[in-house]
Protein backbone atom coordinates (compact mmCIF):
# COMPACT_ATOMS: atom_id res chain seq x y z
CA UNK A 1 0.00 0.00 0.00
CA UNK A 2 1.35 3.43 -0.90
CA UNK A 3 1.87 5.99 1.86
CA UNK A 4 -0.88 8.32 0.63
CA UNK A 5 -3.47 5.57 0.92
CA UNK A 6 -2.00 4.29 4.18
CA UNK A 7 -2.41 7.72 5.81
CA UNK A 8 -5.68 8.56 4.02
CA UNK A 9 -4.20 11.75 2.56
CA UNK A 10 -6.56 14.36 1.15
CA UNK A 11 -5.52 17.53 -0.68
CA UNK A 12 -7.36 20.77 -1.40
CA UNK A 13 -6.59 24.41 -2.07
CA UNK A 14 -4.11 26.14 -4.32
CA UNK A 15 -0.72 27.72 -3.94
CA UNK A 16 2.94 26.95 -4.37
CA UNK A 17 3.45 26.22 -0.67
CA UNK A 18 1.73 23.43 1.22
CA UNK A 19 0.17 23.46 4.66
CA UNK A 20 -0.02 20.07 6.37
CA UNK A 21 -2.41 19.70 9.31
CA UNK A 22 -2.12 16.71 11.63
CA UNK A 23 -4.61 15.76 14.34
CA UNK A 24 -4.15 14.81 17.99
CA UNK A 25 -4.84 11.68 20.02
CA UNK A 26 -8.22 10.05 19.48
CA UNK A 27 -9.01 12.29 16.51
CA UNK A 28 -8.63 12.35 12.74
CA UNK A 29 -8.31 14.89 9.96
CA UNK A 30 -11.97 15.92 10.18
CA UNK A 31 -11.09 17.90 13.31
CA UNK A 32 -9.49 20.55 11.06
CA UNK A 33 -12.68 21.27 9.09
CA UNK A 34 -13.21 24.68 10.75
CA UNK A 35 -9.63 25.84 10.17
CA UNK A 36 -8.34 24.29 6.95
CA UNK A 37 -10.72 26.07 4.50
CA UNK A 38 -9.40 29.46 5.64
CA UNK A 39 -6.03 28.65 4.05
CA UNK A 40 -7.16 26.97 0.83
CA UNK A 41 -6.96 30.17 -1.21
CA UNK A 42 -3.23 30.55 -0.45
CA UNK A 43 -1.94 27.07 0.33
CA UNK A 44 -2.10 23.54 -0.93
CA UNK A 45 -3.79 22.08 2.14
CA UNK A 46 -2.80 18.51 2.99
CA UNK A 47 -4.72 16.50 5.59
CA UNK A 48 -3.86 13.03 6.79
CA UNK A 49 -4.74 10.46 9.42
CA UNK A 50 -1.99 9.09 11.60
CA UNK A 51 -1.62 5.34 11.18
CA UNK A 52 -4.11 3.80 13.59
CA UNK A 53 -6.55 6.72 13.40
CA UNK A 54 -9.51 7.67 11.23
CA UNK A 55 -9.51 6.03 7.82
CA UNK A 56 -5.83 5.19 7.82
CA UNK A 57 -4.75 1.60 7.25
CA UNK A 58 -5.27 0.13 10.72
CA UNK A 59 -3.44 -3.05 9.75
CA UNK A 60 -0.26 -0.98 9.36
CA UNK A 61 -0.27 -0.13 13.08
CA UNK A 62 2.41 -2.35 14.59
CA UNK A 63 2.97 -1.65 18.31
CA UNK A 64 6.66 -2.43 17.99
CA UNK A 65 7.16 0.18 15.29
CA UNK A 66 4.87 2.79 16.83
CA UNK A 67 6.35 2.51 20.28
CA UNK A 68 7.72 6.05 19.90
CA UNK A 69 6.48 9.22 18.23
CA UNK A 70 9.40 9.10 15.81
CA UNK A 71 7.62 6.45 13.72
CA UNK A 72 4.72 8.84 13.11
CA UNK A 73 7.19 11.62 12.22
CA UNK A 74 8.76 9.28 9.67
CA UNK A 75 5.30 8.61 8.23
CA UNK A 76 4.68 12.35 7.85
CA UNK A 77 8.01 12.77 6.10
CA UNK A 78 7.18 9.84 3.80
CA UNK A 79 3.92 11.58 2.84
CA UNK A 80 5.79 14.83 2.11
CA UNK A 81 8.34 12.95 0.02
CA UNK A 82 5.61 11.17 -1.96
CA UNK A 83 4.04 14.56 -2.74
CA UNK A 84 7.45 16.13 -3.48
CA UNK A 85 6.88 18.82 -0.86
CA UNK A 86 9.46 21.08 0.79
CA UNK A 87 9.24 24.08 3.09
CA UNK A 88 5.72 23.16 4.18
CA UNK A 89 3.81 24.81 7.02
CA UNK A 90 3.26 21.99 9.50
CA UNK A 91 0.31 22.47 11.88
CA UNK A 92 0.16 19.83 14.59
CA UNK A 93 -2.33 19.51 17.42
CA UNK A 94 -1.35 18.13 20.84
CA UNK A 95 0.77 14.98 20.38
CA UNK A 96 1.21 15.80 16.70
CA UNK A 97 2.93 19.02 17.69
CA UNK A 98 5.81 16.89 18.93
CA UNK A 99 5.55 14.69 15.86
CA UNK A 100 6.11 17.85 13.83
CA UNK A 101 9.07 18.80 16.01
CA UNK A 102 10.68 15.40 15.36
CA UNK A 103 9.98 15.63 11.62
CA UNK A 104 11.54 19.09 11.42
CA UNK A 105 14.68 17.82 13.15
CA UNK A 106 14.90 14.79 10.88
CA UNK A 107 14.46 16.65 7.59
CA UNK A 108 14.62 20.44 8.03
CA UNK A 109 14.24 21.08 4.30
CA UNK A 110 10.77 19.52 4.33
CA UNK A 111 9.31 21.85 6.98
CA UNK A 112 9.62 25.62 6.72
CA UNK A 113 7.34 26.65 9.59
CA UNK A 114 5.93 24.86 12.61
CA UNK A 115 2.60 25.68 14.24
CA UNK A 116 2.18 23.82 17.52
CA UNK A 117 -1.44 23.85 18.73
CA UNK A 118 -1.84 22.99 22.44
CA UNK A 119 1.57 21.28 22.54
CA UNK A 120 3.32 19.52 25.39
CA UNK A 121 6.84 18.06 25.27
CA UNK A 122 6.11 16.05 28.43
CA UNK A 123 2.85 15.56 30.30
CA UNK A 124 4.50 14.30 33.48
CA UNK A 125 5.80 16.69 36.11
CA UNK A 126 9.52 16.57 36.78
CA UNK A 127 12.16 18.45 38.74
CA UNK A 128 11.81 22.11 37.76
CA UNK A 129 9.19 21.18 35.16
CA UNK A 130 5.39 21.36 35.42
CA UNK A 131 3.77 19.16 32.81
CA UNK A 132 0.44 18.96 34.58
CA UNK A 133 0.37 15.32 35.74
CA UNK A 134 2.02 13.16 38.36
CA UNK A 135 3.02 9.59 37.50
CA UNK A 136 0.08 8.29 39.57
CA UNK A 137 -2.31 10.46 37.52
CA UNK A 138 -1.12 8.96 34.25
CA UNK A 139 -1.19 5.41 35.61
CA UNK A 140 -4.76 5.95 36.80
CA UNK A 141 -5.74 7.33 33.40
CA UNK A 142 -4.20 4.38 31.56
CA UNK A 143 -5.78 1.87 33.93
CA UNK A 144 -9.19 3.46 33.39
CA UNK A 145 -8.71 3.12 29.63
CA UNK A 146 -7.81 -0.55 30.04
CA UNK A 147 -10.81 -1.25 32.28
CA UNK A 148 -13.51 0.54 30.26
CA UNK A 149 -12.37 2.50 27.23
CA UNK A 150 -15.81 3.79 26.24
CA UNK A 151 -16.62 4.83 29.79
CA UNK A 152 -13.25 6.53 30.09
CA UNK A 153 -13.74 8.48 26.87
CA UNK A 154 -17.17 9.68 27.98
CA UNK A 155 -15.72 10.99 31.25
CA UNK A 156 -12.52 12.55 29.91
CA UNK A 157 -13.67 14.29 26.73
CA UNK A 158 -15.60 17.09 28.53
CA UNK A 159 -12.46 17.79 30.56
CA UNK A 160 -10.29 17.88 27.45
CA UNK A 161 -12.69 20.12 25.55
CA UNK A 162 -13.17 22.49 28.48
CA UNK A 163 -16.41 24.17 27.38
CA UNK A 164 -19.24 22.94 29.63
CA UNK A 165 -21.50 25.55 28.04
CA UNK A 166 -21.07 23.82 24.66
CA UNK A 167 -21.77 20.12 25.23
CA UNK A 168 -21.86 19.52 21.48
CA UNK A 169 -18.08 19.94 21.34
CA UNK A 170 -17.44 17.30 23.98
CA UNK A 171 -19.96 15.02 22.28
CA UNK A 172 -18.09 15.33 18.99
CA UNK A 173 -14.76 14.60 20.61
CA UNK A 174 -16.26 11.64 22.46
CA UNK A 175 -17.68 10.27 19.21
CA UNK A 176 -14.22 10.50 17.65
CA UNK A 177 -12.65 8.71 20.61
CA UNK A 178 -15.30 6.01 20.44
CA UNK A 179 -14.61 5.39 16.75
CA UNK A 180 -10.94 4.74 17.46
CA UNK A 181 -9.84 1.13 17.78
CA UNK A 182 -9.58 0.67 21.58
CA UNK A 183 -6.48 -1.53 21.41
CA UNK A 184 -4.64 1.01 19.27
CA UNK A 185 -5.93 3.90 21.38
CA UNK A 186 -4.64 2.34 24.60
CA UNK A 187 -1.20 1.75 23.08
CA UNK A 188 -0.98 5.22 21.54
CA UNK A 189 -2.10 6.77 24.83
CA UNK A 190 0.87 5.20 26.60
CA UNK A 191 3.23 6.47 23.92
CA UNK A 192 1.65 9.93 24.08
CA UNK A 193 1.45 10.45 27.83
CA UNK A 194 4.79 8.85 28.69
CA UNK A 195 6.88 10.54 26.00
CA UNK A 196 9.51 13.11 26.87
CA UNK A 197 10.60 15.38 24.02
CA UNK A 198 12.10 18.17 26.08
CA UNK A 199 15.64 17.43 24.92
CA UNK A 200 14.52 17.69 21.29
CA UNK A 201 13.36 21.28 21.53
CA UNK A 202 16.82 22.88 21.30
CA UNK A 203 17.46 20.97 18.07
CA UNK A 204 14.52 22.46 16.17
CA UNK A 205 15.83 24.67 13.35
CA UNK A 206 12.40 25.82 12.24
CA UNK A 207 10.58 29.08 13.08
CA UNK A 208 7.77 28.01 15.36
CA UNK A 209 4.45 29.32 16.66
CA UNK A 210 3.44 27.95 20.06
CA UNK A 211 -0.33 28.34 20.26
CA UNK A 212 -1.71 27.69 23.74
CA UNK A 213 -5.04 28.06 25.48
CA UNK A 214 -5.26 30.12 28.66
CA UNK A 215 -7.05 27.32 30.54
CA UNK A 216 -6.02 23.85 29.39
CA UNK A 217 -6.36 20.82 31.67
CA UNK A 218 -3.76 18.90 29.65
CA UNK A 219 -1.19 21.63 29.01
CA UNK A 220 -0.96 24.33 31.72
CA UNK A 221 0.52 27.76 30.99
CA UNK A 222 3.86 26.64 32.41
CA UNK A 223 4.21 24.26 29.47
CA UNK A 224 3.87 27.08 26.96
CA UNK A 225 6.42 29.12 28.86
CA UNK A 226 8.80 26.16 28.82
CA UNK A 227 8.44 25.73 25.06
CA UNK A 228 8.93 29.46 24.53
CA UNK A 229 12.12 29.34 26.57
CA UNK A 230 13.63 26.25 24.92
CA UNK A 231 12.68 26.45 21.23
CA UNK A 232 15.41 28.42 19.42
CA UNK A 233 13.15 30.56 17.17
CA UNK A 234 9.57 30.84 18.32
CA UNK A 235 6.62 33.02 19.19
CA UNK A 236 4.14 32.21 21.95
CA UNK A 237 0.48 33.17 21.65
CA UNK A 238 -1.98 32.40 24.44
CA UNK A 239 -5.57 32.28 23.26
CA UNK A 240 -8.11 33.59 25.75
CA UNK A 241 -10.14 30.39 25.71
CA UNK A 242 -10.38 27.14 27.61
CA UNK A 243 -9.83 23.54 26.63
CA UNK A 244 -7.28 21.62 24.64
CA UNK A 245 -8.84 21.94 21.17
CA UNK A 246 -8.97 25.59 20.06
CA UNK A 247 -9.29 24.56 16.41
CA UNK A 248 -12.76 23.30 17.37
CA UNK A 249 -13.79 25.65 20.18
CA UNK A 250 -12.16 28.88 18.92
CA UNK A 251 -11.42 28.41 15.21
CA UNK A 252 -11.50 32.11 14.32
CA UNK A 253 -8.90 32.98 16.96
CA UNK A 254 -6.81 30.00 15.90
CA UNK A 255 -6.90 31.10 12.26
CA UNK A 256 -5.97 34.69 13.16
CA UNK A 257 -2.98 33.59 15.23
CA UNK A 258 -1.69 31.31 12.47
CA UNK A 259 -2.23 34.04 9.88
CA UNK A 260 -0.28 36.59 11.94
CA UNK A 261 2.58 34.16 12.26
CA UNK A 262 2.70 33.23 8.58
CA UNK A 263 2.46 36.86 7.46
CA UNK A 264 5.29 37.84 9.76
CA UNK A 265 3.15 40.02 12.01
CA UNK A 266 3.71 40.27 15.73
CA UNK A 267 1.21 37.87 17.31
CA UNK A 268 -1.05 39.20 20.05
CA UNK A 269 -3.40 37.27 22.37
CA UNK A 270 -6.71 36.68 20.65
CA UNK A 271 -10.05 35.87 22.16
C-alpha positions, 0 to 999 in steps of 0.5 A: 500500500502506498503511503498516501493511501495508508495515511488517508491523505486528502488535498485541497486548495491552491498555492505553491506552498503546502500546509499540512495539518495533523490531528491529535490523540483520538481524533482524525483529519476531520477535526481541522474542518473549521480551520483548513478552509481558511487557508485553501486560497493561499496554500495547498492544504494537505490533511492526513490520518496518523496510522491507527486513526480515522480512515488510515490503514489500521493493519499498518499499526504495529505496536513495535514500530509505533512505540515512539512518536518518531515512527509517526514523524517518519510517516509524515516525512514519507507523505511529504516525500511522496508529494514532493513537498518542501518548506511546508507549514506543518500544523500539529495539534497536541501529540502531533505538535511533537511529531512535527518537532521530530519531523523538522529535526529529521528533515529540516528542508521539508518543513519551513514553519511549525505551528504547535497547537496545544503542545506539550513536550512532556505531560509528566511533572519533573524536577523544575518542570510542570507538565500537569500530571504526576506519575500516579495520575497517568497510571490511573488514566491508563488503567481506566482506559484498560478497564472501560475504554468507552466509559473513560472516553465519555468521562474525559472528553468534557475535561479535554474540551473544556467548554461545559456551556457547549456540550456539542463539542465534547460530544463530537470529541467523544464520538471520535474517541469512540470510533478509534480502535480501543487496542490502538488507542490504549497503546498510543495513549501510553506512547503519548502520555509517557513521552519526553521530548524536552531534549529535542526542543533545542534541536529544532531549526524551524521558526515556530508558533506555540499556540496555547489556550489560557485554561487547558487541563492537559497543558498548563501555561507553564508548558507554553512558557517552557516551550517558549524558553527552549525552542530556538526561534519561536513566538508564543500566543496564548488564546483567551479560551479554555480547553485543549482543542482551540481549532474546534472551540475557537477556530477564528482565533486560531486562524488569526494567530496562524495568519499573523505568524505566517504573514510575519506580524507580531502575534497578540493574544486573541479571544 
